[in-house]
């Protein structure tokens, strides 16, 4: 009974706590999110005009063929390491290392 009372009290205290409020963020003229009050930051709530949004395309940087090949090799090596990992699901006792007190005592 005492444990359930303590749990109910703790739950009530957690539910009664106020929500944490984050500081507002601002945008600069290029549309990047920056801290308010820094040089180049626009006022809170400012949004770029629709023409500015259309002019600004989210184009990824161009990769050279050497950089693209390096990226493919790195990702291939990463996935090869994952594929070479041993099977482990944790269901069998042999999947785990021996812990203290696991050995049966001799009588």
WOBEL-V852332 format. One record per residue. N is the residue number from 1. NEAR is the number of other C-alpha atoms within 8 Angstrom. Layout:
# WOBEL-V852332
((N;NEAR) (N;NEAR))
This chain:
# WOBEL-V852332
((1;4) (2;5) (3;6) (4;7) (5;8) (6;8) (7;8) (8;8) (9;8) (10;8) (11;8) (12;8) (13;8) (14;7) (15;6) (16;6) (17;6) (18;4) (19;4) (20;4) (21;4) (22;4) (23;4) (24;6) (25;9) (26;14) (27;16) (28;11) (29;9) (30;5) (31;7) (32;7) (33;8) (34;10) (35;9) (36;11) (37;5) (38;7) (39;4) (40;6) (41;13) (42;10) (43;8) (44;9) (45;5) (46;8) (47;5) (48;8) (49;6) (50;6) (51;6) (52;8) (53;9) (54;7) (55;6) (56;6) (57;6) (58;4) (59;4) (60;4) (61;4) (62;4) (63;7) (64;6) (65;6) (66;7) (67;8) (68;9) (69;8) (70;8) (71;8) (72;8) (73;8) (74;8) (75;8) (76;8) (77;8) (78;8) (79;8) (80;8) (81;8) (82;7) (83;6) (84;6) (85;6) (86;4) (87;4) (88;5) (89;6) (90;7) (91;5) (92;7) (93;6) (94;5) (95;9) (96;7) (97;5) (98;5) (99;5) (100;5) (101;5) (102;6) (103;5) (104;5) (105;4) (106;3) (107;2))
